[in-house]
Amino acid sequence: MIRLESLHVTLPGFALQSIDLRVAAGEFFVLIGPTGAGKSLVLESIVGVVPITRGRIFVDGRDVTRLPPERRRIGIVYQDQALFPHLTVEKNIAYGLRYGCRDPQDRRRRVPALVKRLALTHLLGRAVTHLSGGEKQRVALARALAVDPAVLLLDEPLSALDPNFREEMREVLKDLHRHMGVTILMVTHDFAETHCLAQRVALIHRGRIEQSGTLEDVFGRPATPFAAEFVGMRNFLPAGFEGRKAHLEGLTLHLARPAPEGARFVGIRPEDLRILTGPPPPGAGNGNRFTATVGPVTFRGFTCDVGLAAGGVRLVAMLPSGEFLAGKVATGEQVSVAVDAAKIHAV
């Protein structure tokens, strides 16, 4: 449904380079990355408001690379909604119909149903300046979908909302996708939104796609050091490999499967390192049990990051804060640590 082929965009001080991306029909695809990575620029290239240097853009099987925005059949919703403050809710929703709706009869059926699904019926006569953040975002969604776009682009649509409205809008987006089957490409840096909404995901960094695939691929098996760091796999260490063994400095770990050719690192998420504060369960760690010394502890609300030293290796484990405060683990003491072989990733 959306296909980018070798997309390059050159701007002063920044460039998108060799962007290849595929979003299937009816898919909810999320593009993640840090601030300044080029996420929004990808959307602006697709919608046609930023000229591309080279490459091709296909939407619904059509080459739209050189078409003006109004002929691309793309709806877009921005972080700040970009509503017209001098128009009512109804007139904001109807604004694009004069340019983008192909079938007047379909419009008469489609728009009322859309207004009802987004719970906007009672707000149609109201000025948008008198709406809450969540209501404004629902109006922006209705305006984008009213013209029956081939695809819907979402540019960090939830980041300006407070937590309650953000959760509400996540459910709205899930409902729209489930019942309307619209193809959605959303950019965000929020992991909760990504895990809640995405069917597939791509990670962009410095104008290049670092990795793409399922949530499990990107978050569970990061392919590069940057990807590992970004998705929270903070234990990312150089290693040598021998079959199903990973040799770190003074520590050997068993893997669930032989390391791929060319592997140079192991990655372990902090939550997958278990500090055994009581009797270890049978088979704890599938053979990966070792002794470590507890180092610095950083509290992060209900959890804390616990530094561990094992041989010459420095690791970080995650532990409920209550367990540390209750004295089950103390800085400077030796503890047993376990990690399942399947949770160790060779990269």
N, C-alpha and C positions, 0 to 999 in steps of 0.2 A: 504493500500500500504506500509506504514511503521508502524510497531507495536513494541513497546518496552514493555517488560514484566519484572517488578521488577528488572530493570537494576541497578547494583551496580558497581562502579568503585572506587577503593581505590588507592590514590596517597599520597606521603608524604605531610602531612599538609592539605589535601583536599580529599573529597569523594563525588561522586554522590550516592544518596541514594534512593532506591525504585522508580526509574523513570518509570512511566507507561504513555505511549503516543500513540495516534493513529492519523495517517495522512491518510486521504482517498485518493483513486485514483483520480488524476487530481486536487487535492486541493493545494492551496497556503497557507501554514501554517507557522506562524511566532512564534519563541521562543524569548521572551524578558526577560530582567533582567539586573541588574547592572553589572559593571565590576567585574570579579572574581566570578560570580554566578555559573559558570559551563556550560554556553551556548556552547562554542566551544568544550568542552570536550564531550558533548552529540553527536555532529556531528562526532568527531574523533572516538568515540565508534562505531557509525553506519557504518562509512566507513572502520573501521577495523585497524586503525593505533595505537589504544590504547587498550591494553588487558583489558577485563572486569573481575571483580571479580566473579560476578554471574548474572544470568538473561538471557534473550533470546532476540534476534533481528530478526525480520522478515521483508523482503523486497519483495514486489510483491508475497506474499504468501509463500516464501521460508524461511526456517530457515537458516540465514547466520551467525549465532553466531560464528561458528568456521571456516568459510571460509576465505581465504586470500583476501585482498582488491580487487585484479584484478578479482576475481570471484563473486563479490557481485553486479555487474552491477549498480554502483553508480558513478555519476559525482559530482565533488565538485569544487567550486570556492572560493578562499581565498581572504581576504581583500587586500593582496599585489600582487594578480594575480598569483604569482609563475610561470611566464613564463620563457622559456629558452632564455637567452639573446643572445646566439650564433646562434640561429635559426631564420629564417624568420617567418613572420606571417603564411604563408602556412604550413611550417614545424612544427610550434607549434601546429596548429590545427590538423595536421595529426599524431602527435606523438603517441597518444594512440590507433590509429586504428590497429596497428600490434598486440595489445593485446586484445582489447575489442570489435571489430566490428564482429558481428556474420555472417553477410551476405554481401559479397563483392558487389553484385548487388545493394543492398540497400544503401551501402556506396556511390556508384557512383551517386545515385539519391539524397541521403540525404545531403551530405556535400555541394555540390554547392548551394542547396536551402537554407541551413543554412547560408552559407557565404553571400548570397544575402540578406536574411532577416536581418542579422546583419550589413549590409552595409560595408562589408569588402573586396569586390571584388577588388577595386582599391588599396588595401593595401597588397595584398598577397605576393608580392615580397619584401616588406619593412622589415628592421630589427625592432624588437619590441622595441629596445632602442630609436627609433625615433618616437614613438607614444605618443599621449596624454593619460592622465589617463583614459578617457572614452573609447578611442580606445583600450587600453590594456585590459580593463575589458570586452569589447565585444569579443576580441580574446580569453580571458580565458573562457567566456561562450561558444564560438564556440568549443573550445577544449573539454570542459566537455560534450557537447551535441553530438559531432561528433560520439561518440561510442554508441549512442542510449541507454543511461542509463535508468534503470527502474525508478530512482528518481534522482533529482538534489538537492544537498545541497549547501547552500550559507552561507559563514561565514563572516558576516558583509561586504558584497561586495561593499558597497557604502561609507563607513566611511572615506576612504582615498581620496575621490574625492572632488573637490571644489563644491560649491552649484550649479553652472550651469551644470556641468557634472553629479552631483547627480540626478538632476531633469530629465536629459536626460536618465540616466540609469534606473530610475524608470519606465519611459515609455517603454524602451526596455524590461524590465522584464515583465511588464503587457502585452505587445504585444506577447512575447514568450509564456507566460502562456495561453493567450487567443487563439492563433492560433495553438499551438503545443499540448496543453493539458497535458503538462508534470507535474508530481507531484513534488512540490517544498517545501522543509523545509529550511527556512532562519532564521538565528539568527541575532539579532540587539538590540541596546538599544535606537534606534531612533523612536519616536512616529509618526513622519510624514511618515516614510517608512512603519510603521506598519499599519497606517490607510489607506494609499494609496494602499497597496498590499495584506494585510492579509484577508483571508476568515474566519480563526479561529486563535486563539492565545493562547499561554501558557506562564505563568510567572514563572521563576525559581529564587530561592533565596537560597544561601548557599547549593547548591547541591540537593535541593528538589523542586518539582513542587508545587508552592503555589496555583495556580488556572489556569484553562483552560476553554475555551469556545469561544463564539463569541466576537467580539469587544465590543458589548454592555454589555455582561456579565462581562468582565474583567475590562473595563474602566468605565462602568456605575454602576456596582454592585460589587465592590471589596469585597472579602470574608474574608480578614484578615487585621489587622492593617498595616502590611507591604505592602500588595497589594494596599491599599488605599493611603498610602504615596507615593508609587512609581508611580502610575498613576495620581498623582496630585490632589487627593481628600484631600485637606489640612485641611478641617474642619472635623475632625474625633474625635468624642467626646463621652465619656461615658454617658449613658442614661438609665433611667428606662422606661418600656413600659406598657401601659394600653390600650388594643385594638388598635385603630388607633391614639393613642397619644404617643408622646415621651416626657418624662419629663427630662429636663436638669436643671442645677443649676439656678433657677430663671427664666426659660423660658420653655414654653410648645409649641410643634409644632405638627401639625396635619399631619398624614401620608395618602397616597393614599390607603393603604391597611394595614391590621393588621400586626404587626411585626412578623417575624418567631420565632418559639420557640427557646429559648436560646439566642436571640439577646441581645447584651450588648452595642452597639455603634450606633450612627447615623453618616452618612457620607454625606457631601454636598460639591459639587465642588464650588470653588470661583466664577466662572462665572455664577453659578445659584443663587447666592445671589444678588438681585437687590436693589441698593440704589436708592430710588425714589427721583430724583432731581427735578421733576416736579409733576403736578397732577397725582396721581396713576391711571392707567387704570382700567376699570371696572373689579372687581373680582381679582385684583392683588394679587398673592400669594395664591389663593384659600383658603383664611382664615388665611394664615400664614403671618401676618404683625405685626411687632414689632418695638419698638424704640431702637436705639443703639447710643452709643457715638463713634465718629470717633477717632481712635488712630493713631499709626504710619503708614506712607505711604512709600512703596518701589516702585520706578519706574523701569519698565521693558520694556523700549522702548515705543511702542504705547499704552501699558496698564500699570496700576499700581495696586499693591496689597494694599488694604485699610483695616487696622485693625479696628475691631468693638468690642465694649464691650456692651453686653446685659445681665443685671443681673450679675451673676457670670460667664458667658460664654464669651470666647474670640473666635472671628471668623475672617476670612479673606475673603473679597469680591474682585472681579476684576472690574475695572472701566477703561474706556478710559482715558489715561493720560490728554488729552485735557480738559476733564470735570473737573478734579481736578485743573489743571492750570488755568482754566477760573473762578475758585472760586465757582463752583456749590456745591462743598463739601469742608469743611474746618476742619482741625484737631481741636478736642475739641468740635465741635458742635454736636447736636443731630439730627439724621436723621431717616427717616422711611425706613425700610428694608422689602422686600418681598421675599418669596421663594415658588415656586410651590410645593404642597404636593408630586407630582410625582417625584420631584427631590431630595427628602430626602430618603436616603437608610438606612434601619435598618440592621445591621450586627451582 
